[in-house]
Amino acid sequence: MQCWIYKGNGREETYLYLAAEDDTGQVPDELLVAMGKLELVMQLELSPQRPLARASTEQVMHDLARKGYYLQMPPPDIPGQERVQ
């Protein structure tokens, strides 16, 4: 399954995965406003055998098929730990 991953200038470390390139038609308007201007980060071939760093591949594929998009939020802040950049 192909997906296109975008970052916005409105939310740091938040990524929007789309089922079709530049197809934000199924993304809620409020989310698009919060994301700000979208910039394509990469195109990726998803498969259950290819793990993602911060998301469940199966969940991403499920959401893309069902909703047309998946939102990856930043990792939670853990007191006493620095965030890796």
Secondary structure by P-SEA (a helix, b strand, c coil): cbbbbbbbcccccbbbbbccccccccccaaaaaaacbbbbccccccccccccccccaaaaaaaaaaccccccccccccccccccc
